[in-house]
Amino acid sequence: MKGARERGGVTIIVLGALVAVLGLGAVVVDGGLLYYTQAQMQSAVDAAALAGARVLRDEGSAQAIARASSVTQANGLAAGEVQVVVDAASQAVTVSARREVPLGLARVLGRTRADVGVSATAQGQTISALRGVVPLGVVWRHFTFGQVYDLKVGGGSGDEGWYGAVDLGLKGGGAADYRDHLRHGWDGLLRTGDNVPIKSGNMSGPTEEAIRERLNGCAHLPGCTFRAFVAGCPRFLLVPVVTPPHNGAVEVIGFAGFFVEGLPGSGNESFIRGRFVEFVAQGESGIGPSFGARKFSLVR
């Protein structure tokens, strides 16, 4: 009797250990499967929400839903697994997905399937801070996309004799600093609300050198135009939108994009002219008018 009881006790211990091992295996194997599935689905809805948000304002809700749905399917989600909701008022697109995943070892414990659900919301936002802006300032005059505007003039504009240049370094830098910042953009972070000194002087030579280098730097085929240009094209300028100058300074109220049209002349003909364009940039989001600058972010 004693041996039988001992064998029975061993059996219970072995069965208990086996259940524990199977449970641990289910956690490792099926847990890993669920984690991997969720990560893939999350990446798909993230990409879809951003794609939908990018077209929502210009192409409408129906196209935003179609674009988001197309991206989810391209990333392996079935149409029946996905729901796309558009909030036109807040310019937000939410993409949700749900999938039943068959389990493996967990079947031994009585679980055959598990639900995996993910969601992402993307929204177009105003940009409140940027790097790479050029040392110019444009006063907002209700610009129209595609129209040509003067970003720098060859003679004083009448606003404190201002030609349109600003001192981004805030250090009273000379013409060489102005030329370098105009060539490559300023590497500092400029924010809305910043007060920036205006830069005196025509600086015709540095202006022509910098813009010539930008024009020559566009070797894209077919050639870039204001309607279609490669991201990062040197003919595209990030320009601060500013208040009229007062006491030798301007306040940054936003950012605008301009596509350089041609080479400046000399002296009084030292104009920088560009077409006003919409653009998407990576910067800090904020509150206020966009002036054509947009950022698309996942907000939840």
Phi and psi in degrees as a GROMACS rama.xvg file:
@    title "Ramachandran Plot"
@    xaxis  label "Phi"
@    yaxis  label "Psi"
@TYPE xy
-64.0647  -42.7305  LYS-2
-64.091  -37.1963  GLY-3
-65.0375  -41.5839  ALA-4
-63.9354  -39.1017  ARG-5
-65.413  -41.3826  GLU-6
-65.4166  -38.22  ARG-7
-63.3607  -40.6118  GLY-8
-63.9323  -40.4983  GLY-9
-63.6372  -40.8996  VAL-10
-60.9489  -43.7963  THR-11
-61.9914  -42.547  ILE-12
-62.8623  -44.0827  ILE-13
-63.2317  -44.1119  VAL-14
-63.3267  -41.0708  LEU-15
-62.6534  -42.1355  GLY-16
-64.2247  -39.2993  ALA-17
-63.5778  -42.4151  LEU-18
-62.3425  -40.8482  VAL-19
-63.4608  -43.2554  ALA-20
-63.2043  -43.7816  VAL-21
-64.6573  -38.3403  LEU-22
-63.3297  -43.6794  GLY-23
-63.536  -41.5363  LEU-24
-62.3849  -39.6996  GLY-25
-63.2259  -40.2379  ALA-26
-62.2109  -44.1815  VAL-27
-71.6367  -52.7318  VAL-28
-74.3356  -57.4167  VAL-29
-71.1047  -34.8563  ASP-30
-62.4207  -41.4923  GLY-31
-63.4516  -40.0397  GLY-32
-62.8844  -44.6731  LEU-33
-65.9299  -39.8732  LEU-34
-62.8222  -45.5855  TYR-35
-63.3985  -43.5103  TYR-36
-62.8281  -44.754  THR-37
-62.9207  -40.9736  GLN-38
-63.3239  -42.975  ALA-39
-65.1502  -43.2867  GLN-40
-65.6288  -38.1326  MET-41
-64.5007  -42.5472  GLN-42
-60.7195  -39.3267  SER-43
-65.9687  -45.493  ALA-44
-73.2092  -30.9214  VAL-45
-59.3656  -51.2468  ASP-46
-62.9921  -39.3012  ALA-47
-67.3203  -42.4512  ALA-48
-63.1178  -42.4283  ALA-49
-64.5159  -41.7883  LEU-50
-63.595  -41.8539  ALA-51
-66.2462  -41.1757  GLY-52
-64.4716  -33.5846  ALA-53
-64.0606  -28.586  ARG-54
-105.878  -4.91693  VAL-55
-60.076  -51.448  LEU-56
-65.9718  -42.0922  ARG-57
-84.653  -31.5571  ASP-58
-115.865  -6.61951  GLU-59
93.5285  170.861  GLY-60
-64.461  -42.796  SER-61
-60.6196  -42.9709  ALA-62
-70.5571  -34.5659  GLN-63
-63.4291  -41.7421  ALA-64
-65.1714  -43.1059  ILE-65
-63.2876  -41.6807  ALA-66
-66.8831  -44.0686  ARG-67
-63.227  -43.1271  ALA-68
-62.8586  -40.699  SER-69
-61.3267  -39.7249  SER-70
-68.9224  -38.5672  VAL-71
-63.6181  -41.4037  THR-72
-67.6283  -36.4038  GLN-73
-65.3391  -22.1487  ALA-74
-103.593  20.6539  ASN-75
92.4975  6.78483  GLY-76
-95.1517  138.514  LEU-77
-80.1186  152.615  ALA-78
-57.1131  -38.3676  ALA-79
-71.3603  -11.8697  GLY-80
-90.9207  -9.56833  GLU-81
-117.277  143.278  VAL-82
-131.482  132.644  GLN-83
-118.994  126.997  VAL-84
-123.683  132.063  VAL-85
-111.867  133.618  VAL-86
-113.592  93.7972  ASP-87
-64.0557  -31.5076  ALA-88
-63.1819  -42.2921  ALA-89
-99.3841  3.80031  SER-90
56.005  45.5267  GLN-91
-119.908  146.347  ALA-92
-125.435  125.794  VAL-93
-113  128.995  THR-94
-119.879  124.954  VAL-95
-120.417  150.961  SER-96
-145.436  144.972  ALA-97
-139.637  137.741  ARG-98
-142.861  139.473  ARG-99
-90.2756  123.834  GLU-100
-108.418  122.797  VAL-101
-65.622  137.17  PRO-102
-99.4808  163.813  LEU-103
-107.68  -91.7865  GLY-104
-62.5933  -26.8754  LEU-105
-65.2117  -15.3514  ALA-106
-59.6018  -35.1847  ARG-107
-61.1028  -28.6796  VAL-108
-94.3482  7.11976  LEU-109
96.5537  3.17977  GLY-110
-109.796  122.173  ARG-111
-104.107  -26.4  THR-112
-143.518  159.742  ARG-113
-141.274  143.447  ALA-114
-86.3164  135.347  ASP-115
-120.695  123.171  VAL-116
-126.031  139.572  GLY-117
-138.408  161.399  VAL-118
-156.6  149.179  SER-119
-148.33  141.78  ALA-120
-124.753  128.835  THR-121
-118.903  149.472  ALA-122
-147.119  142.127  GLN-123
-76.824  134.231  GLY-124
-132.251  156.412  GLN-125
-74.5674  145.031  THR-126
-95.165  127.61  ILE-127
-110.673  -8.18682  SER-128
-155.838  139.192  ALA-129
-143.567  152.38  LEU-130
-106.536  157.047  ARG-131
89.6723  11.5718  GLY-132
-74.5625  155.291  VAL-133
-93.2335  160.43  VAL-134
-82.0188  55.4088  PRO-135
-128.733  161.462  LEU-136
-138.901  129.762  GLY-137
-112.131  133.763  VAL-138
-83.4102  127.542  VAL-139
-65.4879  125.376  TRP-140
-133.009  43.8658  ARG-141
52.099  56.2905  HIS-142
-61.7529  153.64  PHE-143
-111.434  131.924  THR-144
-59.1338  134.382  PHE-145
92.5521  -12.0125  GLY-146
-87.6933  153.342  GLN-147
-89.9732  136.386  VAL-148
-135.723  154.011  TYR-149
-83.3541  122.414  ASP-150
-95.7191  -27.3364  LEU-151
-144.155  139.397  LYS-152
-107.624  168.038  VAL-153
-92.4044  -10.1624  GLY-154
-138.527  165.788  GLY-155
-55.442  138.208  GLY-156
-80.2365  -10.3137  SER-157
101.21  -19.4528  GLY-158
-92.4876  89.5664  ASP-159
57.9819  30.3651  GLU-160
64.7328  31.1139  GLY-161
-84.3224  135.718  TRP-162
-95.5468  -12.5775  TYR-163
116.22  -6.91702  GLY-164
-90.4926  151.853  ALA-165
-130.459  160.344  VAL-166
-99.1335  93.2391  ASP-167
-69.1126  -29.8676  LEU-168
-74.2848  -13.073  GLY-169
57.7325  27.016  LEU-170
-123.669  9.96854  LYS-171
66.313  35.6071  GLY-172
-61.4235  156.518  GLY-173
-85.8525  -166.238  GLY-174
-64.2299  -31.6135  ALA-175
-66.2658  -40.7861  ALA-176
-64.4746  -42.2526  ASP-177
-59.3062  -45.7819  TYR-178
-61.6394  -44.1835  ARG-179
-66.6883  -41.0198  ASP-180
-67.9601  -32.381  HIS-181
-72.3964  -33.2073  LEU-182
-67.7915  -49.0815  ARG-183
-116.962  -8.2638  HIS-184
84.5039  150.063  GLY-185
-80.576  133.138  TRP-186
-82.5739  -3.9799  ASP-187
-79.1642  167.553  GLY-188
-97.8336  118.474  LEU-189
-103.274  134.156  LEU-190
-119.03  152.597  ARG-191
-63.3556  141.089  THR-192
96.1716  -16.0651  GLY-193
-68.1225  140.657  ASP-194
-99.0743  125.89  ASN-195
-123.158  130.845  VAL-196
-64.6813  142.278  PRO-197
-77.2337  156.293  ILE-198
-110.03  124.237  LYS-199
-84.752  160.617  SER-200
95.8889  149.796  GLY-201
-76.6156  -39.5576  ASN-202
50.6997  49.0075  MET-203
-59.2779  -47.6247  SER-204
-62.2833  -54.4191  GLY-205
-58.8777  -34.3162  PRO-206
-64.0439  -48.0734  THR-207
-63.676  -41.5762  GLU-208
-60.7051  -46.7642  GLU-209
-67.5461  -45.083  ALA-210
-69.9168  -36.1132  ILE-211
-59.9626  -43.2802  ARG-212
-63.7282  -38.9924  GLU-213
-65.0926  -44.1743  ARG-214
-63.8738  -43.1393  LEU-215
-69.1718  -23.4982  ASN-216
-76.9255  -10.2516  GLY-217
-89.4773  96.6965  CYS-218
-110.151  22.6217  ALA-219
-73.8755  143.346  HIS-220
-122.714  127.757  LEU-221
-64.6775  162.385  PRO-222
-59.9822  143.978  GLY-223
-69.207  144.755  CYS-224
-129.793  171.178  THR-225
-67.5474  -20.7074  PHE-226
-81.9089  -29.1781  ARG-227
-148.914  105.93  ALA-228
-134.782  150.278  PHE-229
-70.1283  139.962  VAL-230
-57.4165  130.697  ALA-231
86.0005  4.37258  GLY-232
-57.5663  134.085  CYS-233
-67.3226  -13.2067  PRO-234
-78.6194  -9.43158  ARG-235
-91.5895  129.806  PHE-236
-115.533  131.315  LEU-237
-90.3745  116.137  LEU-238
-121.251  130.883  VAL-239
-66.9176  136.439  PRO-240
-92.1363  128.64  VAL-241
-132.197  165.044  VAL-242
-76.8076  162.171  THR-243
-57.7802  147.366  PRO-244
-64.1185  143.482  PRO-245
-146.483  123.85  HIS-246
55.1499  39.7045  ASN-247
79.7567  15.3831  GLY-248
-147.215  163.507  ALA-249
-129.476  157.62  VAL-250
-107.162  134.928  GLU-251
-78.6769  126.045  VAL-252
-116.791  -3.07119  ILE-253
169.717  -165.406  GLY-254
-139.544  144.253  PHE-255
-134.386  160.163  ALA-256
-117.177  138.483  GLY-257
-134.931  141.568  PHE-258
-102.55  116.954  PHE-259
-62.8988  131.255  VAL-260
-92.7318  -33.4409  GLU-261
-167.802  178.823  GLY-262
-82.1262  133.92  LEU-263
-66.2292  154.509  PRO-264
-87.1756  -159.95  GLY-265
-110.852  158.778  SER-266
57.9474  -126.921  GLY-267
-68.5765  -8.37295  ASN-268
-99.4216  14.1074  GLU-269
-81.1731  68.014  SER-270
-97.3849  142.275  PHE-271
-108.017  119.803  ILE-272
-119.066  138.007  ARG-273
-146.343  155.282  GLY-274
-90.7984  134.609  ARG-275
-72.0388  124.705  PHE-276
-132.969  155.032  VAL-277
-81.3694  153.251  GLU-278
-156.733  158.167  PHE-279
-111.998  131.343  VAL-280
-136.812  162.531  ALA-281
-99.3866  109.989  GLN-282
-152.92  -169.191  GLY-283
-84.7791  136.22  GLU-284
-83.8552  155.153  SER-285
-159.649  -162.502  GLY-286
-115.59  137.984  ILE-287
134.851  178.935  GLY-288
-66.5982  151.611  PRO-289
-93.8774  -24.7018  SER-290
52.163  34.7397  PHE-291
91.6549  -11.3474  GLY-292
-90.6984  129.527  ALA-293
-134.068  150.993  ARG-294
-133.878  137.962  LYS-295
-114.614  125.883  PHE-296
-134.077  152.724  SER-297
-80.846  120.306  LEU-298
-100.338  -15.6152  VAL-299
